Amino acid sequence: MEKETIVLYPGMGAGHLAPMVLLAKRLVQHGFSVTIVTTAVSHQPGSTNSTRSNIPSPDPSISFHALPAVSLPLVKNKHPICLKYDTIREHNPKLLEFLSSLSAAVKLRAIILDFFQTDAISVARLLEIPVYLFMTSGASILAVWLHLPVLHHTIEKSFKDMADEPVHVPGVPPILASDMPVSVHDRESETYQGRIRNYSQMTEADGIIVNTFEALEPRAVVALKDGRCVPDVGRMPPVYCIGPLIAGIDKQKESQGRHECVAWLDSQPKRSVVYLCFGSAGAFSPEQIKEIAVGLESSGHRFLWVVCSRDDAKNIFKPRSEPDLNSLLPDGFLTRTKEQGMVVKSWAPQIEVLNHESIGDFVSHCGWNSALEAMLAGVPMICWPLYAEQAINKVLLVEELKVGMVMEGYDKELVHAEEVEAKVRYLMESEGGRTVRERMAAFREKAVKALVEGGSLDEELRSFVKDIRNARKR
């Protein structure tokens, strides 16, 4: 019997591809074959999804198909977000060609697009294939994105001119205008116009999958399902809370040899180590790295710190080089702190690290994947948002859920060593820190409950699968 097939089309970057692979594995359990389509840019050779090499070998029912590389015009100083939108549009003809060929050979049930890829909705419509969006962030971010076109018509000023005025979105705590993503700060900018186009297209999908669970963001989920985020749109697509989609500790990798940082953690006392990591794209100036180093050393607490080099501004898709720790860190820092901490270049096995009993605190950029990983490990957070929607995640984590503390100065040019030391000490030593830890432990229980067999993730996934199988071609 011909196997039913679903195509997944992730956005670029590890934070977009990894959750898609986890979603694919869940769909395979319901009898589907899955093809994950990846993209590349011809004059950016490192863009051919280098993140794929970090994804564990998936089920045989999951295959990858790389679309031929496209050539983009070399426009000086064009924003990376606009380049990504251009890349999606340029790939549409090749995507159409591939889907046409695939649908002639298999029973193609649906295509699931990353929320960034809404310009590909038109391709699915041409082939009359049901099309769904996958939100790699949570329901609160989805509410903000869907409501942005409404805000565009109700607020005359740019967010950059509103300073700390609150922005109100149904189901979400008030957000300071300064905490809105930089890409939408200026309503006259090309990035803002691209975002408005992107988010206005989202309601054209047949449904939206969100990497969350309702017990985590109940107000946002209800606001979405009630259509309050898009009051001027006739139809709000169904929302499926299929999360948390987080990988487990890779036992196979563990048996083949553990990362040196995990071996170091084995020798540390329980809940004694501060873990600092800022995601696959998180990097700081040399000045900021020195301030972090001084703050950690002064705190006296043990630490595991992942340091990344900065992006090549002339080649945003190129993999980063390894950081030169000797030039970035204060003189003698590594020698003085060799008994206190460990600095790792570029990458650490984060899920394994967070679930290690020696970890007591997580200093994070508040990327959604990292937030979910911390929650499932029960590790409280010090929130240091860097880019994109991370400052909005910070609002949810700190003000709504109360599972983290803010690193003050995150929105300024420099966070000083004194603030790093103070926040580490507070979360590791104080009664207030203990309260935050207890709240995170409570949300961990809710997350685990969502993941168990028959939990909310299973229920939402079954509902989604039923809708796919009942969907008729448009």
PyMOL commands that set and color helices and strands:
alter all, ss='L'
color gray80, all
select helices_A, chain A and resi 14-28+45-47+50-54+80-105+115-126+139-154+159-161+177-179+182-184+190-204+218-225+251-255+260-266+286-299+325-328+333-336+350-354+368-377+390-400+417-429+431-451+456-470
alter helices_A, ss='H'
color red, helices_A
select strands_A, chain A and resi 4-9+33-38+62-66+107-114+131-135+166-169+172-176+207-210+239-241+273-277+302-307+341-345+359-364+381-383+404-406
alter strands_A, ss='S'
color yellow, strands_A
deselect
rebuild
show_as cartoon
